[in-house]
Amino acid sequence: MLRFVFINMILFCASLLWSQDEFVDIEINPTTVEKGQPVTITLKTNTEGNVKFELPDEFVQSGPTHSGMSSSVDYSNGKGEVIRFSFQKFSGYFDTEGEYKIGPIKIQTANGEIESKSVMVKVHKLQNMISEDPSKNMDKAIFGIIEQSKKEIYEGQPIILEGKVYSQIDILQVENFNTFKFEGPAEIHSLQNSNQVSRQYEVVSGKDVVTFKIGKSLIFPDKTGNYEISPFEIILLYDDPRKLFPERAKIRSNTTKVRIKPLPDGTPNSFIGAVGHFDVSASFNGTTVEQGKVVELNIRVFGHGNLHNIEAPKLKLPKGMVLYGDPEVEDSITFSSLGAEGMKTFTYYIQANNDGNIQLEPIEISYFDLESESYTAAKASIKSLTVTPSEDVKNLSKENAELKTEKEKSVQPFISRKPTYKEVYSQSFFKGVNGALLVSSPILLSLLFGFFVRIKTSGEEEKQKHKQKTDAKRDSLNVIRNAHKIDSGEEQIKTLYSAIIGYLANEWNVNKGNISREFLDQKVAQNKLDENLKTELIGLLNELDEVRYGFSGAKLNIEELSKKTLNIIEKLD
Amino acid sequence: MRLLLITYFFSVVAISFAQEKDSLYKKGLEALSTKDYNSAQEYFTQNIEEVPSFEGYYNLGYAFAKQKMWVKSLWANEAALKYDPTNSKAIYNAKFSSKQISPDVIWSHPYSWTKRIVLSIGDTTWFILMLISSIMVAISTYFLLSQKNGSSKKLMSKRLVIPFSIVLIISVFCFNEALNHYEQYRYAYAIDEKTELYLSPEGLEVDGDLPKNMRLTAIQDQKEWIQIVTPDLRTYWVKKESLLVY
């Protein structure tokens, strides 16, 4: 008995589903969101088949896909009609700003392909609601703020950033920390291990709060301009007195900005690109050197700022001193709150070609001093160098000088390689009409084939359309002819009504919903429908409505109505 | 069998012709190595008249320079630049020769930077680029015409057709420039100040002098005649034998 009832129930549900028009729909809630804000995309359909649907790559699914059966009541036709459907629900967020077109969903069913509408989703930039002032955030139990050393800095100057978390409840553990990001080209040095934090107690707006700092970083921006520092994110485990177990919270800090100003004009010649506070010292690696030999000059620049990025100081060498290549650089630098701190040593290799007591000019470097906000010079004097004479060098110098003079007076030597003869193209096949034909022939061929394929494709499409139209007409006529065979009178009228509307929609290539009395008036105005035929058509539709809704107690004569309908269709043909 | 014989005959002719071309050049080189600059000049002159080449002109320029014939050396080095416009040795020797003629005059390269780039890339490269871009334009056009609206191939073709068309136009222009470059005389130097000047080829002779050490621009040439423009913008027809042209 129970089995019988159960089978009947299934058959009843199945028949209900079967009797509904096939549909597929897409629902998105909300359609205007901020980046990272949750979005739900629901696909609804009452049919089965191959589903073609793709979500944009920017949509990040953050939970499992829910699917199941549901129903809703549709009041659009004046009657409450129960619609049963299956659904699939995707939850997630968009990780990039922009406008996204979701859908259409296409389902290949046994009766052909059905398609949903598509929905546009606008994704805006995330609005940051956290204030830089902690006292303004006290409505939140836990919040984070980016602390920065300066709002405006000079090109080359470092900026220090640090995350600070305020909590009005007891924090048990820091589970994950995703640091802030400088939105521009920059060199970043971490000053703190984010796995270790130490809590402190503060009073903000008269309330006791627990605070801790995390992710202290030293940043050297590469270029001037205004840059944003995107928020840090942190996952915390906190003690909720109302619950048995500790709870998790994901905190997102404020966004902040920094302006990188260019250095002022009037850069001195001895400027080495240094910004901060620096000094210089210099010395030779000996006091005596033989003529023609190489001596090392060590210049040491020390201080703090952007020491790691400074250029080699420029040398002014007296006559007879020749610099060998670029200087070797050795540095001993640590990164701290003051920037890059330590010493950079430049070793220059200089050949002493003239004998005597050589005195180099003091080494001068210029840097941009952040305290005085001006260019400042630092000098270092060098002890003199004694160059002892050498006979070999004297003779070599003389020979070189003679060779150079000789070379300057003469032309470059002759070439003994085999000549490369240039072809004369006056009779070239590639010139003139032949050349033009050769180059343009692929394009001409593609035009020819392209037009051929286009004509062929459009012909096939026309045929297909014509066939579909003829089939639809034939189906409508069959439905009208067989309407009297349907048992229920109401169903007969519905079928007849649907068939005539379907026929008209097919005839004028529009949707069924567009067929109205106003539409028929428009067709008369466009001379696509005879005035008398329109009157007959409206009369028939009125008659069907009267029978359908029983306004005048009209009785159903399905055969007469079918005949009238067929008569009108014949005239329309 | 007959085909084989004909092929053999043409191969022998081609090899002997190449050897003949090279033999004059080799003789020129031998003369240069023995410092017989006069003989070298004659060999290289014959060699470039038969088959012009950068090496032939350059070595001719060297032979002239060694004989202190600076105008001819200047002409030969500039003519060498016609075949290799970026060669630093030829540029140096042209500058050097120009300085010997008039120390105050700053020598300028006969060809513009754009032309030097076009020529350096070479006509073969331009020809290949022209063919590739033509085929790509053809493929894009075919997909534009044959594909349905909204298809990915049509969209891609829409994006590609204009850039490839631009490349095609540029490569056609540059290929044409590269071909014409070697066929036309562009510049000339007067051998003698008292050169006979004419209003038209075989036409009326007119009075006038040509500046001897100055590069003159050639507009057109007809058989034994060449039309040149003087620095004061007068145009004359001159017999080719009276000029050093390239």
Interface residues (C-beta under 8 A of the other chain):
Chain A: V411 Q412 P413 F414 I415 S416 R417 K418 P419 T420 Y421 K422 V424 Y425 S426 S428 F430 K431 L438 V439 S440 P442 I443 L445 S446 L447 F449 G450 F451 V453 R454 T457
Chain B: K21 D22 Y25 L29 L32 N47 V51 P52 S53 F54 E55 G56 Y58 N59 G61 Y62 A63 A65 K66 S73 Y83 K89 Y92 N93 F96 S97 D123 F127 M130 L131 S134 I135 V137 A138 I139 T141 Y142 F143 L144 L145 S146 K148 L168 V172 F175 L179 Y182 E183
